Amino acid sequence: MKTSENPSLPRVDRREFIKTSSLAAGALAFGVPAFLRGQNLNSKLNIACIGIGGKGRSDTDACAGENIVALCDVDSGSESYQTQTAKYPSAKFYKDFRQMLDQMGNQIDAVTVSIPDHMHAIVASAAMKRNKAVFCQKPLTQTIYEARYLRKMAKERKLVTQMGNQGSAGDGLRRAVETIQDGLIGQVHEVHVWTNRPVWLQAMDRPTGEDPVPATLEWDVWIGTAPMRPYVGSRDPKDRNGIYEPFNWRGWQDFGCGALGDMACHTVNMPFRALSLESPTVVEAMPFGKMNKESYPVGSKIRFDFPKRKAEIPLEHPHLFHHYRKIEHDALTLWWYDGGQPDATARGGHDLSNKPPVELTADIVALLGEVPDSGCLLVGDGGAVFSPDDYGTSFFVKLKGDEKFLHYTKHPAMAQYPERIPRNVYGKAGDGKQSGGSVFAHAQEWLVAIKQNKPEICYSRFDVAGRLTETMLLGCVSLRAGQKIEWDAHKMVAKNCPEATQFIRRQDRSGWALS
């Protein structure tokens, strides 16, 4: 018997049916956010924010256009707790992220992670295991093993991720990347990156004694994966920052990654992308002053040697068969400078003297009148690129034959290089002058990617951010191991230094592990 077709139901091509069915199955398997499954792209995401002080405050506020459904912080006695819970009164507050995820997991689409370095991977992986999109502050992880773990997890689960190095949102950084890749200054053999960090104490031994843990603070959760130690508060009644928290954790090896962890994911971001600076073969760290087993030194000079390497870059006009073209980079040395010589009277305990040699910075002094406290200089066969800000979002160009550096928007050579890297159009990223605008734009890029279910929209997705973090963490490994590292990236081992193994993959405290 022949049945009549229902004219109100359109016919579905079999291939289209299979494709649609596969996508639906993928949504169920990989946990596409609930709003994608049941609402439209104009719906608001449900965001949970873990860590609401410091960067956590701005990361939360950058998502304020969505539904902030949960706030989580180990300290309910902080000023940030008072401010943020008042600002988001409908958000449920937790002190333990595990309890929050257990109780509200099915109500959450995405999570921000803005806490000390040693807990980044633990918390991020717990959220990712529940198929949540994740925005995690830099450095992405505290160890190389964790960086690879999160990269793999994000790829396998097809999750939308973003690391919080907000300079990535800037037009200037993306312009620098594409023009350097396209040969603006020729082959680059030297990169010099310097910072005014640390601006917190380093080179300390572990304090003696023990103070009562404040009633508002969950000390066990704050310690997390690190070995347990007694709580010690501030030794100065006028100083609101304690020995460890809420800010000085960066200098302690158990909790932070020193100056490298704070700034390298910003300041090395542009040259890392432009020059494919992945998998150095040799890393050698030279500490200034005291280096112990507890904290990082007041300064360090670190050499990263990169071999010849090949890369693929997107074409300006990709077509059916060709989306990328191949380029080759010569061997290169990157020099990292932080802090300076010990000076107990100065901020951060150093004299801020650790910068590139004067013969390399003469043109910078001619431009600015001085060498800035932070900067990045790329020296190529055909000229140099200099960025004077922490994020690499503004830069100057001096080609061979030029008398001085010119801002990239004014240098005539820039006109020959087309724009081929998509720009961040989701908020005002600024040009290195407005960090707040960059924070918002960077977060908006992540939020849009979640709503469109397109992880590739995020310029600092974990696949990229994990590689950048891993490379920079090798500097911390060399510092802590106390010797040069000969790195085998494929095997994830220091070939010449078995003592480095404990810093490549940390031994987590019992009860705390990657999800």
ZIQUI-V674846 format. One line per field, one symbol per residue. ss: DSSP state (@ for helix, = for strand, . for the rest). Layout:
ss: ???
This chain:
ss: .............@@@@@@@@@@@@@@@@@...@@@@@.......=====....@@@@@@@.....======..=...@@@@@@@@@....===..@@@@@@@@@@@..====...@@@@@@@@@@@@@...====.......@@@@@@@@@@@@@@...===..@@@@.@@@@@@@@@@@......========.....................=.@@@@@........................@@@@=.....@@@@@@@@@@.@@@@@@@......=======......=...========..======.........======..========..=....@@@=.......@@@@@@@@@@@......======..=====........====......==....@@@@@..................@@@@@@@@@@@@@@@@@@..@@@....@@@@@@@@@@@@@@@@@@@@...====....==...@@@@@@@...........
